[in-house]
Amino acid sequence: MNFKSAKKKPFFIFFTNIYIIILTVFVFWMLFLDENSYLTHREFNNEIKELKTWIEFHKEKIEKDKEVIKKLKDSLELERYARENYLMKKENEDIYIIEFDTIKDK
């Protein structure tokens, strides 16, 4: 098989057509090399998913904080919160912190 006989094959004629060559280069350029390429859009879509997850996490956290704020409007609940989280105490009161060792000795 020589080059002259290969030039007459439909496969060779199709892929040496100038329009097919230009179309192939254009598609390759748009998919991989352009600043609006498929790869760039895929990265942006992943970033959007991460940001949506981040937003949902913080919305849940805001809801929990709103519940805590609603509870802290009661003075007894405020006192309990201060004692548990900030180790505050009343005057002339002793507080003992008991820590449990979770590591078993051999």
C-alpha positions in Angstrom: 0.0 0.0 0.0 1.5 3.2 -1.1 0.6 6.8 -0.5 -1.3 7.2 -3.8 -3.6 4.3 -3.0 -4.1 5.6 0.6 -5.2 9.0 -0.8 -8.1 7.5 -2.5 -9.6 5.8 0.6 -12.8 7.5 2.0 -11.3 7.6 5.5 -8.2 9.6 4.3 -10.4 11.9 2.1 -12.7 12.6 5.0 -9.9 13.5 7.5 -7.9 15.6 5.1 -10.9 17.8 4.3 -10.0 21.3 5.4 -13.3 21.8 7.2 -12.8 18.7 9.3 -9.3 19.8 10.2 -10.5 23.2 11.2 -13.5 21.8 13.1 -11.2 19.4 15.0 -8.8 22.1 16.0 -11.7 24.4 17.0 -13.3 21.7 19.2 -9.9 20.8 20.8 -9.3 24.5 21.5 -12.7 25.1 23.1 -12.6 21.9 25.2 -9.1 22.2 26.6 -7.3 25.5 25.8 -9.8 28.3 26.0 -10.4 30.2 29.2 -14.0 29.1 29.1 -13.0 25.5 28.5 -14.8 22.4 29.8 -12.1 21.9 32.4 -12.5 25.4 33.8 -16.3 25.0 34.0 -15.9 21.7 35.8 -13.6 23.3 38.4 -16.2 26.1 38.8 -19.0 23.6 39.3 -17.0 21.8 42.0 -16.3 25.1 43.7 -20.0 26.0 43.6 -20.9 22.7 45.2 -18.4 23.3 48.0 -19.7 26.8 48.6 -23.3 25.5 48.8 -22.2 22.9 51.3 -20.5 25.7 53.3 -23.6 27.9 53.2 -25.8 25.0 54.4 -23.4 24.3 57.3 -23.5 27.9 58.4 -27.3 28.1 58.1 -27.6 25.2 60.4 -25.1 26.8 62.8 -27.1 30.0 62.7 -30.3 28.1 63.6 -28.6 26.4 66.5 -27.2 29.8 67.8 -30.7 31.3 67.5 -32.1 28.5 69.7 -29.3 29.1 72.2 -30.0 32.9 72.2 -33.7 32.2 72.7 -32.9 30.0 75.7 -30.5 32.5 77.2 -33.3 35.1 77.6 -34.3 33.2 80.7 -32.0 34.2 83.7 -31.8 30.6 85.1 -30.8 29.3 81.7 -28.2 32.1 81.4 -26.7 31.2 84.7 -26.5 27.5 83.8 -24.8 28.4 80.5 -22.3 30.6 82.2 -21.5 27.9 84.8 -21.1 25.1 82.2 -19.2 27.0 79.5 -17.2 29.7 81.3 -16.8 28.0 84.7 -18.3 31.1 86.4 -19.5 30.8 90.0 -21.3 32.7 92.7 -19.5 34.4 95.5 -18.5 32.0 98.4 -19.1 29.0 96.2 -16.6 26.3 95.4 -16.6 24.4 92.1 -15.0 21.0 91.6 -14.2 19.9 88.1 -14.2 16.1 87.8 -12.4 14.7 84.8 -12.7 11.1 83.8 -9.7 9.3 82.4 -10.9 7.4 79.4 -7.5 5.6 78.8 -7.3 2.3 80.6 -4.0 1.5 82.3 -2.4 -1.8 81.4 
